[in-house]
Amino acid sequence: MKKYIVLLISIVFFSCEQQELPIAPHNSGEIKIQQIDMSSDYRYQVFYDLGTSSSISQNLKVSWDLQFESSVDGFHILLNSSTFSALSYIDDLSFSDTITTSNLIWNWDNPNGNLDSSAFGDYREKSGFFVVDRGYNVNASLRGFKKMKIDTVTNEFYQITYANLDNSDFNSLKIYKDPVVAFTSFSFVQNDIVNIQPPIDDWDLIFTQYTHLFNDPNTPAYLVTGVLNNLDIMVARDTSYDFSEISYDMISSFSFATESDIIGYDWKNYSHSSGSFTINSNINYIIKDRQQKYFKLRFIDYYNDAGDKGYPKFEMQEL
C-alpha cells in the first residue's frame, strides 16, 4: 500500500512540475529601426517610449535648471546634469552675504538614479544654503551661478529662496508638485515651473547629455552623451548573444537592474585620431518597461545620412 501512495505522490508532483516548465507561446513584434535627433551639438533631450516605438517629446537641454521630486513624500532635488551643473554647500556664511566661487567644493548628481546619491542629498536637517553652478550653454558659454535655500518641503510643494551671488535678482517661490510626472522641472531664467518631463508612464528612455562620475581625482566628472532610463525600468546588458538570437524564452537567463545609466554612453567609442565615433554593435540591451513588456535593443549608428553626429540609430523589437 505504501508503494502505491509513494507512486501516486510522485505522479502528482512531477505532473505539476512538468506543467510549470514550458513557456507559453509568445509572439514577438517586428524589428524596427529608429533614429533620434539630438542635433550635432546635442542641444536636445529626447524622451522615448518603447511600447509605441516613438519619441514622446523633446526639449532644449538648457530649458531647465532643477527638478523636484513630485511624489507626496518626495523631497529630492536634481541638478540639470545635461549642462554639467554642479552644487556646493555653504554653512559658514549667511545667505545674505556676497558669495565668491573660489575655494568652493563641488558635487554632481550620480547618474545611476539613486536619489540618495544626488548632490543635494537629504538637506532637510541642514541649516546652510547651496550654490548652483548652472553649467554650460550649448555654445559652451557659462550659464552662471545662483545661491538658493530650501525653506519648506510639504506633501504639496517646495518653498525656495534664490538669488544671484551678489544678492541681485532675489526671489522666493513656491513650487507645487506635479503628481503626473516623476519630477517637476524649474528654470531660474523663467523663475517658474517649466514643462519638461512627460507623464511618468509615457516614456522609458531619455536620449541626452549627462554628467558621468569617474573614480579619478583629476577628472571626477565629465559630460557624456548617451541614454538614461525612467524610474522602475529594468535593463540587462548582454554581449554573449547575437541580437537575432535573443528571444522571449531567454529572459530568465539575463540579470536585470534598475540603475538609470545601464545603457549609458559606452555603446559607442570615440577616436581622437580620426575625430569620429564607432558603434559597439555587439552590445545588446534587454529592457522591461513600466507596462511589464520586454524589448531588445542595440545601437547600429551615430550619424545621420548627412554624416552629422548626434543622431543615434538603433534596432529594437518587442519580445
N, C-alpha and C positions, 0 to 999 in steps of 0.2 A: 504493500500500500504506500509506503514511504517513497518508493521509487516512482510511482505514478504521480505523487504530489510534486516531487522534485522535477519530473519531466514536464508537468503542467506549468509550474512556475517558470521553468526555462523557456518554454514555448511562448508564454505571455510576455516575458522580459525581452526576449530577442525580437519578437514581433513588434513591440513598441519601439525598440531601438532602431529597427530597420525602417520604420515609418518616419523617423525623425531625421535620418541621414540624407535622403535625397533632397536636392534643392529644387524648389518649384520652378517650372519653366518661366523664363523671363525674356521678354522681347526688348532688345536694345534699340536705342534711337539711331538715327542716321549720323554719320560722321559729318561734322560741319567745320568749315574753315572761317575763322573770324579774324578781323584786323581792327586794332584800336588806334584811334587818332589822339596821341598825346601832344603832337606837334614836335618839330625837331628841337625846340628849346624847352620841351617838357612843361609847357605852361598849363596844360590841362590835367585835371584829375578826372578819371572816368569810372563811374560806378557800373558794374556789370552783373547781370542776372543769368545764371547758368540755365535755369529752367526754361526761360524764353529765348535763350541764346541771343541776348540783345544788350546794348548799352542803355541803361536806365536814365542816366543824367551825366552831365559833365559841368565842371566849373573851373574858372581860373584859380590856380593854387594860391594866389595872393589875395583871394576874396575874403579870407577869414584869418583870425589870429588864435582864438582859443575855442575849445569845445568842452561843454559842461555835461556831465553825465545826467541823463534825463529820467532815470528810474526814480521812484518815490524815495527810496533810501539812498539814492546816489549822491556822492559828494566829490567824485574825482574830476579833475580838470586836466585836459590835454593841450599840449602845445601844437602849433602847426609845424609838424615835422618835415613837411614838403618844402618849407622855406629855410630849413636849418635853424629853426628857432631854438633858443636856449633860455635857461632860467637860473637866477641867482637869488638866494635867500639872505635877507639882512635882518639882524636882530640887535644890532648895537647902535642904531641910529633911529631918529624919529622919521615918520613918513613925510613930515613937512620939510625935512632937510633937503637941500640940493644934493643930488647924488651924482657921483662920478663912477664910471665903469672900470676904472683901473683897480686892479687887485681883487676884483670880484671872482668868485668861484662859480663856474658854470656847470649846469647839468642838463641832460637831454632826456626825453622820454625813451624808454626801452620799446622798440617796435614789436616786441613779442606779444603785445596785447595784455600783459599782466598789469592791471591798473595800479596795483600797489608799487609797481616799478616806474611809475611816471615821475617826472621831475618835481611836480607839486607834492606828490605823496599824500599822506594824511596830515593836512595842515591845520586841522580843526582845533588842536590844543596849542598851536604856536601863537606867539604874541607879536612876531615881527611882520615883515612885508616882503614882497618879491619885486625883482626887476626882470622884465621880459625883454630879451633880445629878439626882435621880430624877424631876424634873419635877413634874407636877400630877396630882392625883386627878380623877375625873370631876366632882366638885363644885368644882373649881378650887383646892382647898386644896393646900398644898405636901406633897410626899411625903418630903422630907428629903434628906440627903446621906450618902454613905458614902465612906470612903477605902479604896483597895484596891491591891494589887500582885499581879502575876502572877509566881509563883515559878518555875514549870516548865511547859513545854509538851512533850508527847510525842506519839507516834502514837496513844495511847490515852486520854490525859486532860490536863486542865489542873489545876495546883495553884495556888489563890489564897488570899490572906490579906486580910481586910477587917474594918472596924470603923467605929463612929461617929467623928465628927471629934474627940471628946474621949476616944477610946480605949475607951469602953464598948462592950459587945456585940462583943467581939473574937472572930473566927472564922478558922479555917483549914480549907479544904475542897478535896477532890479531885473535879473534875467530869469524869466519864467521857463520852467522845464517843459519841453515838448514831448509828451509820452509816446508820440508816434515814431520818433527817431531814437536811436541809441544815445546820441549826443547832440545837444543844442549848440549851434555854432554862433560865434560872436566876432565882430570886427571892430577894432579900435578906430579905423577910418570912418566907418558908418556910425560909430557909437551906438550900435544896436545889434540885435539878433539878425543873422542872415541865413537864408535857406541854402544849405549845402547838402547834408545827408538826405537820401531818400528814406521812406519808411523802412523800418528795420527788417521787415520780412520781404522786401522787394529787391534786395541785392545780396550778392555773395562775395564779390571781389571788387577791389578798387585798384586801378592802374594809376600809379602815382610816383613821384619822387618821395623819398622819405629818408630820415636820418638813421643810419645804421651805426651801432656801437661796436667798437673794437676793443679788445683787451690789450691796448697799446697806449702808454702814457704820452707818446709823441703825437699820435693821431687817435684820440679816444672816440671821435665821432666823424662820420663822413656822409655826404649826401649821395644817395644812390637812386637808381630808377628801377622800379620793379612792381610787385603785386603784393598787396596785403588783403587778408580775408576778414569778413564780417564776424561779429560775435557768434559763437556756437557753431561755426563752420569747422568741420573736421577734415584734415588733409593728411594724406600719406604720400611720401616721396619714394619713387622706385627707379632703380637703374638696372634691374635684373632681367626685365622682360622687354620685348619689342612692344611698341604701342599697340600693334594689331593683335597681340596675344592676350591682352588684359580683358577679362570678361567678368560678368557679374558674379559667377560662382567662385571667383578667386578673392573676393572682398575680404573674407576672414583671414587670409594669409598676409594682409598688409597691416602695418602698425600706424594707427591714426593718432593725431594730436591736434590741439586747438590753438596753438600759438599762431598769432596773426601773420608772422613773417616766414612761414614754412616754404611757401612758394618763393617769396623774397626776390632777389635780384640776380642770383648766380646761375640762372638758366642761360646766361649769355657771358661771353668773355670779351674784354677789350684789348686790342693790340696797340701798344704805344708806337710801335714801328710803322704800322700801316694806318693807324688812326681810324680803325674800323672795328665793328663788333661781329662776332660769330656766335652762333646758337649752339648750346649743348642739347642737341635733339635727342640724346639718349636718356634724358631725364623725363620721367612720367609723373604726373600728379593725379592721384585718385581723391576725389572730393565728395564729401557728404554735405548736402546743403541743408538749410533750415526746414525744408519740407521732406527731409529724410530720403531724398533721392541721391543716387551715386552717379558721378561723372568721371571720365578720364580726360586728361588734357596734357598736351605737350606743345612747346613752342617750336616754330619752324622758320621764323624770320623776324627781323627787327627793322626792316626798311620797307618803304612803300615803293611803288613802281617807278617813282622819280628818283629813287636812290636816297631819299631822306631818312635819317634815323628817327627813332621815336614813334614808330608805328608797329608795335609788336603784333605778330601774326601767330596764331595757334590753331591747332585742330582739337576738337573736343567731341565727345559722344556720351550721351546718357547710357549708363549700363543697365 
